[in-house]
Amino acid sequence: MIQGNYYTDNEDLQNHFKHFIDWKEIIDLYEDGFRDAQEYKSTGNERLAMAPSSHEEALTFYEQILDAYGDLCGNEMSQLAAPMDRQGLKFENGKVTHPPEIEKFFEKFNDAGLRPLAFQKRYGGIGVPNVVKALGHEMSYRADGAISISVASVNLAAILEAYADKEMRDHWIPKLINDRYSVTMGLSEADFGSDLPSIRTRAEKIDGKWRLTGTKRFQTMACGLNKYPAALLALARTGGVDSGARGLSFFLVEGKDIEVTGIEKKLGIKASPTCEVAFENAEGHLIGEEGHGLSRYVIGMLNGARLSVASQGTGLATAAWFEAKKYARERIQFGKPIDQIPAVAKMLRRMERESKAMRCLMIEAASAVDHYHWRSLRAINANEKQPKDESMRKWEKLASTITPMAKYYISEMCNSIAYDAIQVFGGAGFIEEYDVARLYRDARITNIYDGTTQIQVNAAIGGVVSGMAETGGLRSHLQGMLDLVAREAAPESKIQTELFAELESLVTIYKGLEGEKKDFSSFEVVETATRTLNSLALAKTSLKLSGEARKERFKLAEEYAVESLGTALSSKLKMTR
Ligand SMILES: Cc1cc2nc3c(=O)[nH]c(=O)nc-3n(C[C@H](O)[C@H](O)[C@H](O)COP(=O)(O)OP(=O)(O)OC[C@H]3O[C@@H](n4cnc5c(N)ncnc54)[C@H](O)[C@@H]3O)c2cc1C
């Protein structure tokens, strides 16, 4: 793998940080009047010592984190990716063993303070908004998917900040971080993966304590990492057998109270343990209220995990594109480097276009979550019962629509980019000695776990259709971008206008369909909505650059819009025949 600082070697990623992200509101929302810095002054709470006290300080702090992330991931984790994939994990006598190199890297990453990226400072976390987290995770996933999960799974427990009571938050979050826990999403069972409302693991209250019994499948990191422990955030049935989603509650279960009965042999992410586990009267600590396990808490956790998969796909596509670009510059055929052969240059250009579109979409999703989540968390913590205001409702809707759009699109597209990377390498790409073969295998899980593409489309379609209504939030979000692009870049923006009109047309056709025909066409509508958003985000961000850089990015945005318009027109044909 290319070795280097994955922050400083990636101009597009840096452009997002330095020029494209609208920081003002995100910093205002996340830093909340810089209350951590004020609290540090008055209480001396050491956890808040690094808290910024101005916009400038916040940006400097966020960039330092990204630079440190880029350095450790790009210079060290990336070099472990291939040997750890070859070595894999051992399972013997009920115990999973990670190679010592992974354990050492885990300790180094932890000691550098980079592990708890998703938590707020007051609980011992780094304290950065989701847009920074997304860029950080992108760099670690560019280095390696399996090791990224092994070192950073604790971040799944950020869901406790929103839904656990104060006592549980204050006890468990610092413990999970300081005692170096790995954290697992305890959802899937052998018979129920997408169909989570039907899961069978039971939880009963016995002598005042919750006890869980059942088995779970595909539990990433449920074994912990060698001597370091694990905790599962497990979904279990507290209602009757037929109680459906409303009978499900959410528990924290310690790894020491469950049995790991095996690990899977897999196509990719081989250095990440996928465990089969058994619960036999395992003690569970209830999170939030009984009965809201799936509808509120697991959905919240999955939304965080889906953002993380969006970073995974963007990082993986970036790795594949950079590796292909380097190889194509060096590989000579017919007396010249293959990147000068139009058919190869075309593949590389598509890889660039898509990687940049993916990063825009990842940031769109993370930023929508930032706009909603911190407002909502403040209201929850203050125990405010008043109804959500209009802005909060708008961002809630956008976050819950754009997050599955990002998970679906980026995970599908990173597979396609990894496929093309192998093509650029020719025969060498098919050989395990080169990294692109591993990237291709590792990409395949991204559109399956944390909800398959089909489940993401189901999650997004309602928000797309209602959001495109006359007063819908998605329409006004897209229209705002389109107006800006048209104002600043007319007349070149014509293609963006046409694409937006095609999206409107597809939504109208979709609304007129009946029964199963609707389900058959959801994908096409979500695809065009996602491509329209990406297309406008690429064009809008080009306006933040100047000179040649601006022209070049706008050209890329146009190429992307042309391809998207073709997809939209083909979808229209399919939907109207
Ligand atoms: C390596 C790996 C790691 C994992 N890590 C974890 C983990 O840490 N924790 C955890 O809980 N789970 C984990 N999983 C499980 C993963 O989330 C599930 O495999 C995934 O959600 C799909 O469920 P399933 O495998 O049961 O497939 P199924 O639900 O059986 O789906 C099979 C097919 O049917 C489609 N389908 C099913 N229902 C619908 C529907 N309503 N509409 C449209 N299409 C549908 C699916 O899209 C898919 O194409 C992991 C899986 C793997 C392979």
The ligand as a Gaussian input file, in Angstrom:
#p B3LYP/6-31G(d) Opt

LIG

0 1
 C      -18.265000      -9.934000       7.935000
 C      -19.583000      -9.626000       8.563000
 C      -19.616000      -8.858000       9.714000
 C      -20.838000      -8.589000      10.341000
 N      -20.863000      -7.889000      11.537000
 C      -22.025000      -7.829000      12.223000
 C      -22.039000      -7.322000      13.563000
 O      -21.014000      -6.909000      14.111000
 N      -23.212000      -7.331000      14.237000
 C      -24.364000      -7.790000      13.683000
 O      -25.386000      -7.784000      14.352000
 N      -24.387000      -8.259000      12.406000
 C      -23.247000      -8.290000      11.683000
 N      -23.246000      -8.805000      10.413000
 C      -24.501000      -9.253000       9.825000
 C      -24.969000      -8.356000       8.691000
 O      -25.404000      -7.116000       9.177000
 C      -26.077000      -9.122000       7.944000
 O      -25.429000     -10.209000       7.259000
 C      -26.843000      -8.267000       6.955000
 O      -27.610000      -7.289000       7.639000
 C      -27.772000      -9.087000       6.045000
 O      -28.518000     -10.004000       6.769000
 P      -28.535000     -11.550000       6.333000
 O      -27.132000     -11.981000       6.139000
 O      -29.355000     -12.309000       7.291000
 O      -29.216000     -11.555000       4.904000
 P      -30.793000     -11.680000       4.626000
 O      -31.537000     -10.770000       5.526000
 O      -31.157000     -13.111000       4.600000
 O      -30.871000     -11.090000       3.144000
 C      -30.625000     -11.880000       1.968000
 C      -30.998000     -11.030000       0.748000
 O      -32.387000     -10.638000       0.797000
 C      -32.505000      -9.226000       0.725000
 N      -33.613000      -8.769000       1.580000
 C      -33.973000      -9.245000       2.795000
 N      -35.028000      -8.572000       3.268000
 C      -35.340000      -7.626000       2.357000
 C      -36.343000      -6.612000       2.262000
 N      -37.257000      -6.414000       3.214000
 N      -36.359000      -5.829000       1.162000
 C      -35.453000      -6.008000       0.160000
 N      -34.499000      -6.971000       0.184000
 C      -34.435000      -7.757000       1.273000
 C      -31.159000      -8.697000       1.198000
 O      -30.886000      -7.390000       0.697000
 C      -30.206000      -9.739000       0.651000
 O      -29.940000      -9.442000      -0.681000
 C      -22.037000      -9.059000       9.757000
 C      -21.997000      -9.822000       8.585000
 C      -20.792000     -10.123000       8.013000
 C      -20.772000     -10.998000       6.792000

